[in-house]
Amino acid sequence: MTTELQESWYAEVAAVFGSEVAETKPVQGGDISEVLHVRLEDGQELAVKRGPYVGTEARMLQAMSVAGAPVPTVLHQGGLLLCLDWLDETGASPAGWKALGKGLRILHNVESGEYGWIEDYSLGGVPMLNGAQEDWPSFWAENRLMPMTEGIPRDLAARVYTLARTLGDRLPEKPQAALLHGDMWSGNALFSGKEAWLIDPACYHGHAEVDLAMLELFGTPDAAFWDGYGSEEPERSERTAVYQLWPALTHLRLFGDSYRGMVERLLDSVGA
């Protein structure tokens, strides 16, 4: 970060919060935005994010907050700057996992009349197209899987294309259009004691199973999560690989061939 840019957001923070920046520390992560732990002279602590999508993130967090889901409070957003309430992380516990399940269920209970979101988004440069579609298989095919056929090996692209054409037989036509976190892996859950907070959202309205599949892609949630979340839809396991394919393809595009095996296993499991 250049001194000029640093001084610019330092001054903005000081003007908004009435206290100068005393200390900054980088926070692990930040594929989309730079993330800092900031302490002000008056002792207040902030999570500060800088990047081109922080305005969109602020609107998502506010929508989730209105729904009653546990999210950090948006304290300020302007231009490339987003300031959030700082939350101390203590690590996951069964009580924290149960709280995460309850929070995610609250989010999923919010319904919309259509699939998608009011604006597109991006995960590390991989586009998330959120234009509305009349039915859910069309949304998952046209907005998620088909855009991924560009920028991946041709043989995998052909298999993804074949799968996308069959989604009408694999996915429910019109499931509840739940409010999704959209990037729901365990790294986007912040555990603090018996509480759990949803962070770094990529929201849109869609089938709730998308978030559950993502949560299971890189690990297994503690059993207490399901105690908090409640019942699952029948035959969910039959759709999990279809929903896990999109984040796997995203990782393939972002991080290269180390994720090719994951993509191939998911395609094999659905017979594509």
N, C-alpha and C positions, 0 to 999 in steps of 0.2 A: 504494500500500500504506500503510495507516495505521501510525503509530508503534507502537501497541499490538500489531498483528499482526506487525510486523517484529520487535519485541522478543521476542515469543513464540517464533517459529521460530529466532531467533538463540540464544535460551537453550536450545532443544532441540538445536540443532547443537552448541553448546558442551558440553552434558551428554553427548552421544553420543561426540564426538570428542576431548573433553578439551582443547579449544583454542577461544578466542573468534574470532568472525568479524572479520576485518581489513578486507576489501574485497569488494564485490559489483559485478558488471557484468551488465546485461541481455544475453541471447543472442538473436540474430535467430530468429524463428519463434515457437513457443509458441501455436499456435491452440487447443490443448486445455488446456495448462498454462502458467503463468508459468515461464520458464527463466532461471536466473542462473548465472554463473560466479563461484564463491565462493572466496576465498583466506582461509585461517585464519592466526591469529597464528604458528603453528608452521611455516607454509609449505605445508601440505597444500592441494591444490586440489580442489574438488568441482564437479560439475554438480548444481545444486539445482532441483527442480521442485516447484511448488505448484499444486494443483488437485484437483477432485473425483474424478478417475480415476487418480490416481497409484498407488493400491493395486493396481488392475487392471494397470496398466503394469508394476509391479514383478513381479507374478506371471507376466506374459508374458515379461519379460526373463529371469526365472529358468528358465522352461521352455525358452527358446531356449538359455540357457547350458548346461543339462543336456544338450541335444541336441548340444552342441559347437560351436554357431555363435558367431561373434565378436560379442559385445555388451559394452557397458560393465557393470562390476560394480555390483550393487546393494549399497551400503554401509549404507543405513538407509532404512526406510520406516515411517512412523507417521502416521495421520490424513491430513492434506492435504499431507504433506511426503515427498518422495523425494530421497535423496541418492545420486548415482552418482559413480563414478570419473571424474575429468576427463580427456578425451582431446584432445590437441592436433591440430588439423587443418592439413594441409599442402597440400591440393589433390589432385585426381585425377591419376593416372599410369597408363600401361598395366599396370604391376605391381599397382597398387591395384585397377584394374578386374578383373584376373584374380583377385585375392584376394577381391573381392566375389562373383564368380561361384562360387568354391569355397565361400565361406561360405553363400551362398544354396542351393547344392546340398546341403550338409550339413543345412541346415534342412529342405529338401524331402524328404530321405531318411527323415525321421521320419514314421511312419505312425500313423493312428488308425483305429478301427473305425467311426467315424461322422463326418459333416460337421458343423462348428460349433465351439463353444467352451463352456466351463463357465459363462460369464457374457456378457451383452451388453456393448456398448461404445458409444462415441460419437466422432465426428470433428467437433469444433467445433459440437456440437449436433445433427448429423445422426446418427440412431441406426444402429448396426450390430447387427442382430438375429441372434443366434448360436445359437438353439435348433436342436437336431438335426433333420435330415431324413433320410429313408431313402435317397433317391437325390439325385445332384448337380443335375440340372436343376430338381428341386423346391426345393432349397436356393437356387439362384441366382434362381429366380423369386420364391419366397415370402419369402426373407430379404433379398434385395438389390434386385431390380428393382421388385417390386410396392409396397414401402413408399415408393418414390420418386414414385409417382403422386400423392401428396399434397404440395402445396407447390410444384408446378411448373405452367407453363401447361397449360391443358386439352388443347390439341391435341397437345402432346408427351406428356402423360400417356396419351392414347389410343393413341399409337404404342408407347409402352413396354409398355402392357398387351397389345397385340397381339403384340409380340415375346415377352413372358413366356409366353404361351400356346403358343408354338411351340418352346420350348427343348428339349423331348424329342427333336426332330428335329435339333437343332443342337449339342447338347453330349453328351458320353459319359455313359451312365447311372451308372456307378460307377467313376470314375477313382480312383487311389490318393488317399486322404485325407491329403495332405501337410500338414505344419505350415507355415503361411504367415506371412510378415511382415504382410501385410494392407494395408499402405500404402506399397508398395515403389516410390517414386519416388527419383530421384537425391539429392534433398534429405534423404532419410532414410538415406543412406549417408555415413558420415564417413570420409574418406580421410586416412591418416596414413602418409606414406612409402610403403612397399610393402604396407602393411596397409589393410584396410577393415573398418569396424565397422557393424553394423546397429543403428540407433537409432529411437526413436519408433515402436514396433510397434503393430499393431492385430490381433493374432494370432487365427487360427482354423484349423481343418483344412478343406482343400478342394483343388481342382484346382491343381497347381503353376503352371499357365499363367496364373493370375490375377496372380501377382506379376510374371511376365515381361511381361504385357500392360501392367500399370501402369508398369513401368520404361520402356516404349517410348512411353507416352502423350505425354510432354512433351519427348522427345529420343531420341537413338539411343545406346545403350551402346557404349562402345569395343569393337572386335573382340576385345580381350583378355578381355572379360567372358565371351564364349562359350567361349574356350579354357579358362577356369576352371570354367564351369558344366557343360559337356559337351553331350551330345546332347539334341535337342528331340524332342517327340512328332510323329509324322506329321500333316500338315495343321493344324499349330498356327495358321498365319496365318488360316485360315478362321474361327477362334473368337476371334481377338484383339479385334475390334471389340465383340463381345458382352461380353467381360470389361472392356474399356475404358469401356463405357457407364456402369457404376456410379460410378467415380470422376469421370467427366465430369458426371453428374447431381449428385453431391455438390458439385462446384465450382459448378454452376449454383445450387443451393440456398444455398450459403454466400456466393457473390460476385455472383450476379445475371446479367443478360442478356449480359454479355460472354462467357459460356460457352454461350450458346444455340447459336451456330453450330457449336461442337464437337459438341454433342449431336445436332444435326440431321445433321451429316456422318456420324456413327457410325450413326445410324438409317438413313440413306440407304444406307450401305454394306452393311447386312444386309437391306435390302429391307423394312423395317418402316414 
